[in-house]
Amino acid sequence: MNAQQIDNKPKVQKESKNKIRVEFERTPLKERLKAKFLSLFFLKKVVWYIFRLVLLIGIAYVVLFPFFSEVAGSIMAPQDFKDVEVRLIPKNFSLDIYKAIWTELEYVKAFTNTLILALVTALIQTFICSFVAYGLAKFKFKGNKLVFFAVIFSLVVPHQTLQLSLFMEFRYFDILGIAKLLNGGGIELFGRTFLQSIDVIPDSWKLFTPGGITLTNTYWPWIILSLSGLAFKNGLYIFLLRQFFKGVPDELEESAYMDGSGIIKTFFSIILPLSVPMMITVFLFAFSWQWTDTFYTDTFFTIQDKAKLLPKIVGIPDSLSGVVDPAYQNLYYAAIRNTCGIMIIAPLVVLYLFCQRFLVQGIERSGLTAD
């Protein structure tokens, strides 16, 4: 095939398509409609469209029906639970359940405490996990694979097996022996005991238990676990960030090193700006898991009055107790607990609506490269 034939081929195809189009437009309307809508291709297309539509409607019904039923139950009056005709649409609209949860269960206080705790821990975990993941992804050192194996292993071990150990560690927190010193026990060094006399320590400092500092019933366990990179799901965050950092070209770091930047400056000036979508994804994961966490709350809070967090407000307000007949009481109480759940997850739904674009981008970029 010579050059002239190659040049004429696209032109011939284009002219043939135009000729077919013109001839089709000149045919009668009836013939055109018959050729378009009574063909096997169109029939297959319609069947496939109907199948997809029915499938999506069925999946949406299975996913959304429990949520719609909970919302409907939350706005029903007590007498609607005794009416067998009431299903999803209440006859007597009422917001008494929301009002009781807002006032009697101290929703605002629990919301504020949960917001502060989730925000602080999520920010700390995002930064610490980014730092650890960058080291595992970009630096080859002895024991790199062993450390990464430990990170993955932390995802495999059930947290329930560590519950007692975590509680005892923070119930008698004394890693450096400071509590023993502050209680007059002194410091042992080279077989000798120093500062053993309790007169050396001010009386205002002697507030610790002999076994260690008591950090239970406080938020310090969350802060310490987040700073150490050992908090809940931190192994997953490190893995996601490591996969992202492995996809960052090494040439960017090499050019920064040639310009005189060190490792820390390169990390903050080059790597972090590139990883904003991934870090937002990790932040959303950490924030959401902390927002609905009950494992650490049940572990570290032995005095329930101090655990005024959103997951702990699920209960029956006193003003709503016994307002319906005993035969329908379980159904009404279930609606109250479901309403508590709606009020707990509502802020997360709003957060997702504003941050879903970053979440999708972060998940897409987390697997750019494989090992």
Secondary structure, DSSP 8 states (H G I E B T S, - for coil): --HHHHHHHHHHHHHHHHHHHHHHHHS-HHHHHHHHHSSHHHHHHHHHHHHHHHHHHHHHHHHHHHHHHHHHHHTB-GGGGT-TT-SSS-SSB--HHHHHHHHTTTHHHHHHHHHHHHHHHHHHHHHHHHHHHHHHHH---TTHHHHHHHHHHHHHS-GGGGHHHHHHHHHTB-SSSHHHHHTT--EEETTEEES--GGGS-GGG--SBTTBB--TTSSHHHHHHHHHT-STTHHHHHHHHHHHHHTS-HHHHHHHHHTT--HHHHIIIIIHHHTHHHHHHHHHHHHHHHHT--HHHHHH-SSGGG---GGG--S--GGGTT-S-GGGHHHHHHHHHHHHHHHHHHHHHHHHHHHHHHHHHHHHHTTSS--
